[in-house]
Amino acid sequence: MRALIAACLHAVLLAPVPAAAQSPGEALVQRGKALSQLHCARCHVVTPENRMTGISSTPSFMIMVSALEDWHDRFATFLARRPHPAHLRFENEPPRPQDSPATLAEVILTQDDLEAILAYAERLAAASR
């Protein structure tokens, strides 16, 4: 019986926290992580789980937040940094030209998406210290 109770307590303590129970800041970080995994992981390593799928010449999120002093600025302005404008744009911006190279499917982000990705990067930076 004690083993059953211990197993139940273990399962409850290790269960993921439902989104409704998360703080607004934690929910933003988790949304940023999900967006990063969905869009950024096509080129970057964003979590240990995708460490074998990034492009080798593309810096990982952990390298950027731990090795670059200007990492926050780079994340905040990544939409303007090459090669991102070729396949990313903000919602409400004009579509990319039809003659753009079709190397990747276009990603359309909102300002809220950018804030979520920044929150995730800030969490990674804090964890690397």
A tleap script that builds the chain and sets N, CA, C and O, in Angstrom:
source leaprc.protein.ff14SB
mol = sequence {
  NMET ARG ALA LEU ILE ALA ALA CYS LEU HIE
  ALA VAL LEU LEU ALA PRO VAL PRO ALA ALA
  ALA GLN SER PRO GLY GLU ALA LEU VAL GLN
  ARG GLY LYS ALA LEU SER GLN LEU HIE CYS
  ALA ARG CYS HIE VAL VAL THR PRO GLU ASN
  ARG MET THR GLY ILE SER SER THR PRO SER
  PHE MET ILE MET VAL SER ALA LEU GLU ASP
  TRP HIE ASP ARG PHE ALA THR PHE LEU ALA
  ARG ARG PRO HIE PRO ALA HIE LEU ARG PHE
  GLU ASN GLU PRO PRO ARG PRO GLN ASP SER
  PRO ALA THR LEU ALA GLU VAL ILE LEU THR
  GLN ASP ASP LEU GLU ALA ILE LEU ALA TYR
  ALA GLU ARG LEU ALA ALA ALA SER CARG
}
set mol.1.N position { 0.822 -1.190 0.000 }
set mol.1.CA position { 0.000 0.000 0.000 }
set mol.1.C position { 0.875 1.266 0.000 }
set mol.1.O position { 0.586 2.236 -0.700 }
set mol.2.N position { 1.948 1.231 0.801 }
set mol.2.CA position { 2.845 2.391 0.830 }
set mol.2.C position { 3.472 2.637 -0.536 }
set mol.2.O position { 3.653 3.783 -0.948 }
set mol.3.N position { 3.800 1.566 -1.228 }
set mol.3.CA position { 4.392 1.714 -2.559 }
set mol.3.C position { 3.402 2.363 -3.515 }
set mol.3.O position { 3.790 3.184 -4.347 }
set mol.4.N position { 2.128 2.002 -3.402 }
set mol.4.CA position { 1.100 2.593 -4.259 }
set mol.4.C position { 0.949 4.078 -3.960 }
set mol.4.O position { 0.869 4.893 -4.879 }
set mol.5.N position { 0.911 4.431 -2.687 }
set mol.5.CA position { 0.795 5.844 -2.297 }
set mol.5.C position { 2.020 6.618 -2.773 }
set mol.5.O position { 1.895 7.723 -3.300 }
set mol.6.N position { 3.190 6.041 -2.589 }
set mol.6.CA position { 4.415 6.711 -3.037 }
set mol.6.C position { 4.409 6.902 -4.547 }
set mol.6.O position { 4.812 7.954 -5.044 }
set mol.7.N position { 3.955 5.895 -5.274 }
set mol.7.CA position { 3.896 6.008 -6.736 }
set mol.7.C position { 2.911 7.086 -7.162 }
set mol.7.O position { 3.185 7.839 -8.096 }
set mol.8.N position { 1.767 7.169 -6.489 }
set mol.8.CA position { 0.771 8.201 -6.814 }
set mol.8.C position { 1.322 9.594 -6.525 }
set mol.8.O position { 1.172 10.503 -7.341 }
set mol.9.N position { 1.955 9.763 -5.374 }
set mol.9.CA position { 2.546 11.061 -5.035 }
set mol.9.C position { 3.630 11.434 -6.038 }
set mol.9.O position { 3.722 12.587 -6.459 }
set mol.10.N position { 4.432 10.479 -6.411 }
set mol.10.CA position { 5.491 10.719 -7.396 }
set mol.10.C position { 4.890 11.183 -8.718 }
set mol.10.O position { 5.386 12.129 -9.330 }
set mol.11.N position { 3.832 10.524 -9.154 }
set mol.11.CA position { 3.182 10.893 -10.418 }
set mol.11.C position { 2.581 12.287 -10.343 }
set mol.11.O position { 2.675 13.055 -11.300 }
set mol.12.N position { 1.966 12.620 -9.218 }
set mol.12.CA position { 1.355 13.943 -9.061 }
set mol.12.C position { 2.425 15.027 -9.034 }
set mol.12.O position { 2.266 16.071 -9.666 }
set mol.13.N position { 3.499 14.789 -8.319 }
set mol.13.CA position { 4.550 15.796 -8.203 }
set mol.13.C position { 5.292 16.018 -9.514 }
set mol.13.O position { 5.789 17.117 -9.758 }
set mol.14.N position { 5.375 15.009 -10.350 }
set mol.14.CA position { 6.096 15.140 -11.610 }
set mol.14.C position { 5.198 15.448 -12.797 }
set mol.14.O position { 5.683 15.624 -13.914 }
set mol.15.N position { 3.898 15.516 -12.564 }
set mol.15.CA position { 2.967 15.804 -13.664 }
set mol.15.C position { 3.166 17.231 -14.144 }
set mol.15.O position { 3.460 18.115 -13.340 }
set mol.16.N position { 3.010 17.475 -15.455 }
set mol.16.CA position { 3.136 18.845 -15.956 }
set mol.16.C position { 2.055 19.740 -15.373 }
set mol.16.O position { 0.933 19.300 -15.120 }
set mol.17.N position { 2.405 20.989 -15.164 }
set mol.17.CA position { 1.448 21.953 -14.634 }
set mol.17.C position { 0.515 22.371 -15.763 }
set mol.17.O position { 0.987 22.791 -16.819 }
set mol.18.N position { -0.814 22.265 -15.565 }
set mol.18.CA position { -1.735 22.708 -16.617 }
set mol.18.C position { -1.529 24.182 -16.927 }
set mol.18.O position { -1.174 24.967 -16.047 }
set mol.19.N position { -1.753 24.553 -18.180 }
set mol.19.CA position { -1.540 25.942 -18.604 }
set mol.19.C position { -2.335 26.911 -17.754 }
set mol.19.O position { -1.855 28.005 -17.460 }
set mol.20.N position { -3.549 26.534 -17.349 }
set mol.20.CA position { -4.381 27.433 -16.549 }
set mol.20.C position { -3.754 27.712 -15.189 }
set mol.20.O position { -4.013 28.760 -14.598 }
set mol.21.N position { -2.931 26.788 -14.680 }
set mol.21.CA position { -2.316 26.969 -13.368 }
set mol.21.C position { -0.968 27.675 -13.450 }
set mol.21.O position { -0.392 28.011 -12.415 }
set mol.22.N position { -0.458 27.904 -14.635 }
set mol.22.CA position { 0.833 28.561 -14.793 }
set mol.22.C position { 0.680 30.064 -14.610 }
set mol.22.O position { -0.375 30.638 -14.881 }
set mol.23.N position { 1.755 30.685 -14.147 }
set mol.23.CA position { 1.749 32.144 -14.063 }
set mol.23.C position { 1.760 32.701 -15.480 }
set mol.23.O position { 2.168 32.010 -16.413 }
set mol.24.N position { 1.314 33.953 -15.653 }
set mol.24.CA position { 1.355 34.536 -17.003 }
set mol.24.C position { 2.754 34.506 -17.602 }
set mol.24.O position { 2.909 34.269 -18.800 }
set mol.25.N position { 3.770 34.744 -16.785 }
set mol.25.CA position { 5.140 34.712 -17.287 }
set mol.25.C position { 5.547 33.325 -17.754 }
set mol.25.O position { 6.193 33.179 -18.791 }
set mol.26.N position { 5.171 32.307 -16.989 }
set mol.26.CA position { 5.505 30.934 -17.368 }
set mol.26.C position { 4.758 30.524 -18.629 }
set mol.26.O position { 5.315 29.841 -19.488 }
set mol.27.N position { 3.511 30.934 -18.743 }
set mol.27.CA position { 2.734 30.619 -19.950 }
set mol.27.C position { 3.378 31.262 -21.177 }
set mol.27.O position { 3.412 30.660 -22.250 }
set mol.28.N position { 3.888 32.487 -21.019 }
set mol.28.CA position { 4.552 33.176 -22.126 }
set mol.28.C position { 5.827 32.436 -22.536 }
set mol.28.O position { 6.097 32.268 -23.726 }
set mol.29.N position { 6.600 31.999 -21.556 }
set mol.29.CA position { 7.830 31.249 -21.829 }
set mol.29.C position { 7.501 29.951 -22.566 }
set mol.29.O position { 8.164 29.607 -23.545 }
set mol.30.N position { 6.492 29.241 -22.103 }
set mol.30.CA position { 6.121 27.976 -22.744 }
set mol.30.C position { 5.606 28.201 -24.168 }
set mol.30.O position { 5.861 27.391 -25.060 }
set mol.31.N position { 4.887 29.294 -24.373 }
set mol.31.CA position { 4.427 29.629 -25.727 }
set mol.31.C position { 5.631 29.948 -26.618 }
set mol.31.O position { 5.680 29.536 -27.777 }
set mol.32.N position { 6.601 30.685 -26.066 }
set mol.32.CA position { 7.814 30.990 -26.822 }
set mol.32.C position { 8.601 29.743 -27.170 }
set mol.32.O position { 9.145 29.630 -28.268 }
set mol.33.N position { 8.662 28.816 -26.244 }
set mol.33.CA position { 9.353 27.550 -26.516 }
set mol.33.C position { 8.640 26.800 -27.638 }
set mol.33.O position { 9.283 26.287 -28.553 }
set mol.34.N position { 7.311 26.736 -27.565 }
set mol.34.CA position { 6.540 26.031 -28.598 }
set mol.34.C position { 6.717 26.693 -29.967 }
set mol.34.O position { 6.884 26.005 -30.974 }
set mol.35.N position { 6.680 28.027 -30.004 }
set mol.35.CA position { 6.887 28.739 -31.271 }
set mol.35.C position { 8.294 28.496 -31.809 }
set mol.35.O position { 8.483 28.297 -33.009 }
set mol.36.N position { 9.270 28.515 -30.917 }
set mol.36.CA position { 10.655 28.275 -31.328 }
set mol.36.C position { 10.824 26.871 -31.889 }
set mol.36.O position { 11.513 26.671 -32.890 }
set mol.37.N position { 10.192 25.901 -31.238 }
set mol.37.CA position { 10.275 24.530 -31.733 }
set mol.37.C position { 9.583 24.394 -33.085 }
set mol.37.O position { 10.048 23.657 -33.954 }
set mol.38.N position { 8.485 25.098 -33.258 }
set mol.38.CA position { 7.726 25.004 -34.501 }
set mol.38.C position { 8.429 25.701 -35.664 }
set mol.38.O position { 8.515 25.149 -36.761 }
set mol.39.N position { 8.929 26.908 -35.424 }
set mol.39.CA position { 9.467 27.712 -36.517 }
set mol.39.C position { 10.997 27.779 -36.538 }
set mol.39.O position { 11.609 27.559 -37.583 }
set mol.40.N position { 11.605 28.075 -35.417 }
set mol.40.CA position { 13.052 28.321 -35.379 }
set mol.40.C position { 13.871 27.037 -35.495 }
set mol.40.O position { 14.995 27.051 -35.998 }
set mol.41.N position { 13.299 25.931 -35.026 }
set mol.41.CA position { 14.032 24.662 -35.039 }
set mol.41.C position { 14.240 24.121 -36.447 }
set mol.41.O position { 14.927 23.116 -36.630 }
set mol.42.N position { 13.658 24.771 -37.432 }
set mol.42.CA position { 13.937 24.357 -38.813 }
set mol.42.C position { 15.412 24.583 -39.129 }
set mol.42.O position { 15.986 23.883 -39.963 }
set mol.43.N position { 16.023 25.560 -38.465 }
set mol.43.CA position { 17.436 25.877 -38.701 }
set mol.43.C position { 18.274 25.817 -37.423 }
set mol.43.O position { 19.406 25.335 -37.447 }
set mol.44.N position { 17.722 26.304 -36.308 }
set mol.44.CA position { 18.459 26.411 -35.049 }
set mol.44.C position { 18.165 25.229 -34.128 }
set mol.44.O position { 17.085 24.641 -34.180 }
set mol.45.N position { 19.128 24.897 -33.295 }
set mol.45.CA position { 18.860 24.003 -32.174 }
set mol.45.C position { 18.261 24.892 -31.091 }
set mol.45.O position { 18.911 25.827 -30.623 }
set mol.46.N position { 17.023 24.602 -30.691 }
set mol.46.CA position { 16.367 25.444 -29.689 }
set mol.46.C position { 16.185 24.720 -28.362 }
set mol.46.O position { 16.018 25.363 -27.326 }
set mol.47.N position { 16.215 23.396 -28.381 }
set mol.47.CA position { 16.099 22.587 -27.163 }
set mol.47.C position { 17.036 21.392 -27.302 }
set mol.47.O position { 17.456 21.059 -28.410 }
set mol.48.N position { 17.360 20.757 -26.203 }
set mol.48.CA position { 18.184 19.543 -26.309 }
set mol.48.C position { 17.522 18.461 -27.170 }
set mol.48.O position { 18.207 17.644 -27.785 }
set mol.49.N position { 16.201 18.464 -27.207 }
set mol.49.CA position { 15.490 17.442 -27.979 }
set mol.49.C position { 15.745 17.551 -29.485 }
set mol.49.O position { 15.670 16.545 -30.191 }
set mol.50.N position { 16.046 18.756 -29.990 }
set mol.50.CA position { 16.284 18.883 -31.432 }
set mol.50.C position { 17.757 19.141 -31.749 }
set mol.50.O position { 18.076 19.710 -32.793 }
set mol.51.N position { 18.650 18.727 -30.856 }
set mol.51.CA position { 20.076 19.025 -31.038 }
set mol.51.C position { 20.682 18.398 -32.285 }
set mol.51.O position { 21.756 18.821 -32.714 }
set mol.52.N position { 20.036 17.413 -32.875 }
set mol.52.CA position { 20.580 16.765 -34.064 }
set mol.52.C position { 19.897 17.235 -35.348 }
set mol.52.O position { 20.174 16.700 -36.421 }
set mol.53.N position { 19.011 18.224 -35.257 }
set mol.53.CA position { 18.251 18.613 -36.444 }
set mol.53.C position { 18.551 20.014 -36.947 }
set mol.53.O position { 18.107 20.367 -38.040 }
set mol.54.N position { 19.276 20.818 -36.208 }
set mol.54.CA position { 19.590 22.166 -36.665 }
set mol.54.C position { 20.612 22.145 -37.796 }
set mol.54.O position { 21.267 21.132 -38.042 }
set mol.55.N position { 20.733 23.265 -38.469 }
set mol.55.CA position { 21.751 23.413 -39.510 }
set mol.55.C position { 23.074 23.708 -38.805 }
set mol.55.O position { 23.134 24.587 -37.945 }
set mol.56.N position { 24.117 22.994 -39.156 }
set mol.56.CA position { 25.374 23.081 -38.404 }
set mol.56.C position { 25.990 24.474 -38.396 }
set mol.56.O position { 26.680 24.829 -37.440 }
set mol.57.N position { 25.763 25.261 -39.420 }
set mol.57.CA position { 26.345 26.607 -39.463 }
set mol.57.C position { 25.458 27.649 -38.784 }
set mol.57.O position { 25.809 28.828 -38.739 }
set mol.58.N position { 24.326 27.224 -38.261 }
set mol.58.CA position { 23.386 28.134 -37.613 }
set mol.58.C position { 23.563 28.018 -36.104 }
set mol.58.O position { 23.532 26.908 -35.573 }
set mol.59.N position { 23.747 29.134 -35.396 }
set mol.59.CA position { 23.988 29.040 -33.953 }
set mol.59.C position { 22.762 28.542 -33.190 }
set mol.59.O position { 21.623 28.873 -33.519 }
set mol.60.N position { 23.025 27.747 -32.175 }
set mol.60.CA position { 21.933 27.274 -31.324 }
set mol.60.C position { 21.484 28.401 -30.405 }
set mol.60.O position { 22.235 29.343 -30.152 }
set mol.61.N position { 20.271 28.302 -29.913 }
set mol.61.CA position { 19.774 29.307 -28.979 }
set mol.61.C position { 20.677 29.380 -27.750 }
set mol.61.O position { 21.001 30.474 -27.288 }
set mol.62.N position { 21.090 28.223 -27.213 }
set mol.62.CA position { 21.920 28.226 -26.001 }
set mol.62.C position { 23.272 28.889 -26.244 }
set mol.62.O position { 23.768 29.608 -25.377 }
set mol.63.N position { 23.870 28.662 -27.401 }
set mol.63.CA position { 25.147 29.319 -27.712 }
set mol.63.C position { 24.937 30.826 -27.781 }
set mol.63.O position { 25.730 31.594 -27.234 }
set mol.64.N position { 23.873 31.247 -28.449 }
set mol.64.CA position { 23.640 32.691 -28.590 }
set mol.64.C position { 23.442 33.362 -27.236 }
set mol.64.O position { 24.050 34.397 -26.967 }
set mol.65.N position { 22.592 32.781 -26.374 }
set mol.65.CA position { 22.295 33.458 -25.109 }
set mol.65.C position { 23.436 33.360 -24.105 }
set mol.65.O position { 23.507 34.164 -23.176 }
set mol.66.N position { 24.324 32.395 -24.276 }
set mol.66.CA position { 25.417 32.275 -23.311 }
set mol.66.C position { 26.729 32.880 -23.795 }
set mol.66.O position { 27.582 33.214 -22.972 }
set mol.67.N position { 26.918 33.032 -25.103 }
set mol.67.CA position { 28.207 33.494 -25.618 }
set mol.67.C position { 28.186 34.893 -26.226 }
set mol.67.O position { 29.239 35.514 -26.373 }
set mol.68.N position { 27.029 35.390 -26.575 }
set mol.68.CA position { 26.956 36.700 -27.230 }
set mol.68.C position { 26.431 37.750 -26.260 }
set mol.68.O position { 25.333 37.615 -25.720 }
set mol.69.N position { 27.217 38.792 -26.044 }
set mol.69.CA position { 26.783 39.846 -25.130 }
set mol.69.C position { 25.544 40.566 -25.640 }
set mol.69.O position { 24.732 41.040 -24.844 }
set mol.70.N position { 25.390 40.653 -26.944 }
set mol.70.CA position { 24.246 41.364 -27.519 }
set mol.70.C position { 23.112 40.417 -27.923 }
set mol.70.O position { 22.326 40.726 -28.818 }
set mol.71.N position { 23.035 39.257 -27.253 }
set mol.71.CA position { 22.037 38.256 -27.638 }
set mol.71.C position { 20.624 38.819 -27.599 }
set mol.71.O position { 19.822 38.516 -28.482 }
set mol.72.N position { 20.301 39.630 -26.598 }
set mol.72.CA position { 18.930 40.148 -26.485 }
set mol.72.C position { 18.581 41.002 -27.700 }
set mol.72.O position { 17.488 40.887 -28.255 }
set mol.73.N position { 19.507 41.852 -28.107 }
set mol.73.CA position { 19.280 42.676 -29.296 }
set mol.73.C position { 19.130 41.802 -30.536 }
set mol.73.O position { 18.283 42.071 -31.388 }
set mol.74.N position { 19.938 40.770 -30.638 }
set mol.74.CA position { 19.850 39.878 -31.796 }
set mol.74.C position { 18.495 39.173 -31.858 }
set mol.74.O position { 17.908 39.044 -32.932 }
set mol.75.N position { 18.005 38.722 -30.717 }
set mol.75.CA position { 16.692 38.073 -30.702 }
set mol.75.C position { 15.585 39.082 -30.997 }
set mol.75.O position { 14.636 38.773 -31.718 }
set mol.76.N position { 15.706 40.282 -30.441 }
set mol.76.CA position { 14.664 41.301 -30.637 }
set mol.76.C position { 14.587 41.778 -32.080 }
set mol.76.O position { 13.534 42.230 -32.530 }
set mol.77.N position { 15.691 41.680 -32.804 }
set mol.77.CA position { 15.725 42.191 -34.183 }
set mol.77.C position { 15.951 41.086 -35.217 }
set mol.77.O position { 16.348 41.365 -36.348 }
set mol.78.N position { 15.700 39.843 -34.834 }
set mol.78.CA position { 16.036 38.751 -35.753 }
set mol.78.C position { 15.261 38.808 -37.059 }
set mol.78.O position { 15.746 38.314 -38.077 }
set mol.79.N position { 14.073 39.395 -37.059 }
set mol.79.CA position { 13.305 39.461 -38.307 }
set mol.79.C position { 13.997 40.318 -39.359 }
set mol.79.O position { 13.758 40.143 -40.554 }
set mol.80.N position { 14.847 41.236 -38.932 }
set mol.80.CA position { 15.561 42.100 -39.876 }
set mol.80.C position { 16.938 41.543 -40.239 }
set mol.80.O position { 17.606 42.075 -41.126 }
set mol.81.N position { 17.361 40.491 -39.569 }
set mol.81.CA position { 18.700 39.934 -39.784 }
set mol.81.C position { 18.667 38.804 -40.810 }
set mol.81.O position { 17.807 37.925 -40.766 }
set mol.82.N position { 19.627 38.853 -41.733 }
set mol.82.CA position { 19.712 37.802 -42.742 }
set mol.82.C position { 19.948 36.454 -42.084 }
set mol.82.O position { 20.701 36.381 -41.113 }
set mol.83.N position { 19.360 35.433 -42.552 }
set mol.83.CA position { 18.507 35.274 -43.725 }
set mol.83.C position { 17.018 35.360 -43.411 }
set mol.83.O position { 16.184 35.066 -44.267 }
set mol.84.N position { 16.681 35.762 -42.189 }
set mol.84.CA position { 15.283 35.721 -41.750 }
set mol.84.C position { 14.291 36.448 -42.655 }
set mol.84.O position { 13.203 35.919 -42.881 }
set mol.85.N position { 14.612 37.648 -43.193 }
set mol.85.CA position { 13.613 38.329 -44.035 }
set mol.85.C position { 13.183 37.523 -45.264 }
set mol.85.O position { 12.120 37.787 -45.827 }
set mol.86.N position { 13.972 36.566 -45.679 }
set mol.86.CA position { 13.616 35.770 -46.854 }
set mol.86.C position { 12.458 34.815 -46.588 }
set mol.86.O position { 11.780 34.386 -47.522 }
set mol.87.N position { 12.225 34.478 -45.313 }
set mol.87.CA position { 11.153 33.523 -45.045 }
set mol.87.C position { 10.288 33.850 -43.834 }
set mol.87.O position { 9.386 33.083 -43.497 }
set mol.88.N position { 10.549 34.978 -43.172 }
set mol.88.CA position { 9.742 35.399 -42.027 }
set mol.88.C position { 9.216 36.805 -42.250 }
set mol.88.O position { 9.863 37.633 -42.891 }
set mol.89.N position { 8.038 37.061 -41.712 }
set mol.89.CA position { 7.537 38.433 -41.717 }
set mol.89.C position { 6.513 38.575 -40.603 }
set mol.89.O position { 5.957 37.598 -40.100 }
set mol.90.N position { 6.286 39.830 -40.237 }
set mol.90.CA position { 5.257 40.125 -39.251 }
set mol.90.C position { 3.891 40.111 -39.905 }
set mol.90.O position { 3.735 40.440 -41.081 }
set mol.91.N position { 2.915 39.724 -39.119 }
set mol.91.CA position { 1.527 39.827 -39.550 }
set mol.91.C position { 1.273 41.284 -39.939 }
set mol.91.O position { 1.850 42.179 -39.322 }
set mol.92.N position { 0.462 41.543 -40.901 }
set mol.92.CA position { 0.119 42.883 -41.407 }
set mol.92.C position { 1.197 43.501 -42.285 }
set mol.92.O position { 1.001 44.612 -42.779 }
set mol.93.N position { 2.316 42.838 -42.499 }
set mol.93.CA position { 3.305 43.323 -43.460 }
set mol.93.C position { 2.946 42.763 -44.829 }
set mol.93.O position { 2.294 41.724 -44.928 }
set mol.94.N position { 3.372 43.452 -45.886 }
set mol.94.CA position { 3.061 42.924 -47.221 }
set mol.94.C position { 3.717 41.562 -47.439 }
set mol.94.O position { 4.773 41.282 -46.872 }
set mol.95.N position { 3.098 40.722 -48.252 }
set mol.95.CA position { 3.699 39.413 -48.540 }
set mol.95.C position { 5.054 39.582 -49.213 }
set mol.95.O position { 5.328 40.605 -49.840 }
set mol.96.N position { 5.879 38.584 -49.075 }
set mol.96.CA position { 7.187 38.646 -49.732 }
set mol.96.C position { 6.982 38.573 -51.243 }
set mol.96.O position { 5.980 38.030 -51.709 }
set mol.97.N position { 7.913 39.112 -51.999 }
set mol.97.CA position { 7.769 39.103 -53.464 }
set mol.97.C position { 7.639 37.678 -54.012 }
set mol.97.O position { 8.228 36.738 -53.479 }
set mol.98.N position { 6.881 37.544 -55.056 }
set mol.98.CA position { 6.657 36.231 -55.668 }
set mol.98.C position { 7.946 35.608 -56.197 }
set mol.98.O position { 8.055 34.385 -56.289 }
set mol.99.N position { 8.924 36.447 -56.544 }
set mol.99.CA position { 10.172 35.900 -57.076 }
set mol.99.C position { 11.194 35.570 -55.983 }
set mol.99.O position { 12.346 35.260 -56.284 }
set mol.100.N position { 10.771 35.637 -54.709 }
set mol.100.CA position { 11.669 35.258 -53.615 }
set mol.100.C position { 11.987 33.774 -53.712 }
set mol.100.O position { 11.149 32.981 -54.141 }
set mol.101.N position { 13.191 33.401 -53.316 }
set mol.101.CA position { 13.524 31.977 -53.359 }
set mol.101.C position { 12.597 31.184 -52.434 }
set mol.101.O position { 12.332 31.600 -51.306 }
set mol.102.N position { 12.128 30.087 -52.898 }
set mol.102.CA position { 11.209 29.254 -52.117 }
set mol.102.C position { 11.992 28.202 -51.344 }
set mol.102.O position { 11.744 27.004 -51.482 }
set mol.103.N position { 12.935 28.657 -50.532 }
set mol.103.CA position { 13.764 27.718 -49.785 }
set mol.103.C position { 13.028 27.148 -48.582 }
set mol.103.O position { 13.232 25.991 -48.216 }
set mol.104.N position { 12.181 27.949 -47.974 }
set mol.104.CA position { 11.409 27.532 -46.808 }
set mol.104.C position { 10.005 28.096 -46.915 }
set mol.104.O position { 9.784 29.127 -47.550 }
set mol.105.N position { 9.067 27.418 -46.297 }
set mol.105.CA position { 7.714 27.957 -46.240 }
set mol.105.C position { 7.741 29.241 -45.416 }
set mol.105.O position { 8.442 29.322 -44.408 }
set mol.106.N position { 6.986 30.229 -45.841 }
set mol.106.CA position { 6.958 31.511 -45.141 }
set mol.106.C position { 6.332 31.353 -43.760 }
set mol.106.O position { 5.358 30.622 -43.584 }
set mol.107.N position { 6.900 32.043 -42.795 }
set mol.107.CA position { 6.383 32.072 -41.431 }
set mol.107.C position { 5.908 33.485 -41.158 }
set mol.107.O position { 6.632 34.448 -41.407 }
set mol.108.N position { 4.698 33.609 -40.650 }
set mol.108.CA position { 4.136 34.916 -40.307 }
set mol.108.C position { 3.983 34.963 -38.794 }
set mol.108.O position { 3.294 34.132 -38.202 }
set mol.109.N position { 4.635 35.946 -38.175 }
set mol.109.CA position { 4.617 36.091 -36.724 }
set mol.109.C position { 3.909 37.370 -36.314 }
set mol.109.O position { 3.826 38.326 -37.085 }
set mol.110.N position { 3.402 37.373 -35.093 }
set mol.110.CA position { 2.807 38.575 -34.509 }
set mol.110.C position { 3.793 39.164 -33.502 }
set mol.110.O position { 4.785 38.528 -33.144 }
set mol.111.N position { 3.510 40.370 -33.055 }
set mol.111.CA position { 4.339 40.981 -32.009 }
set mol.111.C position { 4.282 40.131 -30.742 }
set mol.111.O position { 5.288 39.990 -30.046 }
set mol.112.N position { 3.114 39.565 -30.436 }
set mol.112.CA position { 2.993 38.678 -29.274 }
set mol.112.C position { 3.885 37.443 -29.423 }
set mol.112.O position { 4.467 36.970 -28.447 }
set mol.113.N position { 3.987 36.926 -30.647 }
set mol.113.CA position { 4.873 35.784 -30.895 }
set mol.113.C position { 6.322 36.159 -30.598 }
set mol.113.O position { 7.050 35.398 -29.961 }
set mol.114.N position { 6.731 37.333 -31.062 }
set mol.114.CA position { 8.100 37.794 -30.825 }
set mol.114.C position { 8.366 37.930 -29.328 }
set mol.114.O position { 9.425 37.525 -28.848 }
set mol.115.N position { 7.414 38.495 -28.590 }
set mol.115.CA position { 7.585 38.640 -27.141 }
set mol.115.C position { 7.694 37.279 -26.461 }
set mol.115.O position { 8.462 37.119 -25.513 }
set mol.116.N position { 6.934 36.306 -26.938 }
set mol.116.CA position { 7.001 34.965 -26.359 }
set mol.116.C position { 8.356 34.317 -26.640 }
set mol.116.O position { 8.938 33.694 -25.752 }
set mol.117.N position { 8.860 34.457 -27.857 }
set mol.117.CA position { 10.171 33.898 -28.202 }
set mol.117.C position { 11.265 34.569 -27.371 }
set mol.117.O position { 12.198 33.904 -26.919 }
set mol.118.N position { 11.154 35.883 -27.169 }
set mol.118.CA position { 12.121 36.590 -26.316 }
set mol.118.C position { 12.052 36.089 -24.876 }
set mol.118.O position { 13.084 35.922 -24.226 }
set mol.119.N position { 10.844 35.849 -24.376 }
set mol.119.CA position { 10.692 35.336 -23.009 }
set mol.119.C position { 11.365 33.972 -22.876 }
set mol.119.O position { 12.003 33.688 -21.862 }
set mol.120.N position { 11.225 33.137 -23.890 }
set mol.120.CA position { 11.882 31.826 -23.872 }
set mol.120.C position { 13.406 31.990 -23.901 }
set mol.120.O position { 14.117 31.307 -23.164 }
set mol.121.N position { 13.901 32.885 -24.740 }
set mol.121.CA position { 15.349 33.125 -24.805 }
set mol.121.C position { 15.869 33.661 -23.472 }
set mol.121.O position { 16.956 33.286 -23.032 }
set mol.122.N position { 15.099 34.533 -22.832 }
set mol.122.CA position { 15.508 35.062 -21.525 }
set mol.122.C position { 15.575 33.944 -20.490 }
set mol.122.O position { 16.466 33.944 -19.641 }
set mol.123.N position { 14.652 32.999 -20.550 }
set mol.123.CA position { 14.687 31.860 -19.636 }
set mol.123.C position { 15.940 31.022 -19.886 }
set mol.123.O position { 16.596 30.582 -18.942 }
set mol.124.N position { 16.269 30.805 -21.153 }
set mol.124.CA position { 17.490 30.059 -21.474 }
set mol.124.C position { 18.730 30.789 -20.964 }
set mol.124.O position { 19.648 30.168 -20.428 }
set mol.125.N position { 18.749 32.106 -21.135 }
set mol.125.CA position { 19.896 32.897 -20.677 }
set mol.125.C position { 20.044 32.802 -19.165 }
set mol.125.O position { 21.153 32.652 -18.653 }
set mol.126.N position { 18.931 32.890 -18.456 }
set mol.126.CA position { 18.977 32.794 -16.996 }
set mol.126.C position { 19.473 31.411 -16.563 }
set mol.126.O position { 20.211 31.293 -15.585 }
set mol.127.N position { 19.075 30.385 -17.281 }
set mol.127.CA position { 19.496 29.023 -16.945 }
set mol.127.C position { 20.972 28.794 -17.238 }
set mol.127.O position { 21.597 27.926 -16.630 }
set mol.128.N position { 21.532 29.562 -18.163 }
set mol.128.CA position { 22.941 29.360 -18.535 }
set mol.128.C position { 23.905 30.051 -17.586 }
set mol.128.O position { 25.115 29.842 -17.675 }
set mol.129.N position { 23.396 30.859 -16.693 }
set mol.129.CA position { 24.276 31.596 -15.765 }
set mol.129.C position { 24.581 30.799 -14.535 }
set mol.129.O position { 25.304 31.271 -13.658 }
savepdb mol mol.pdb
quit
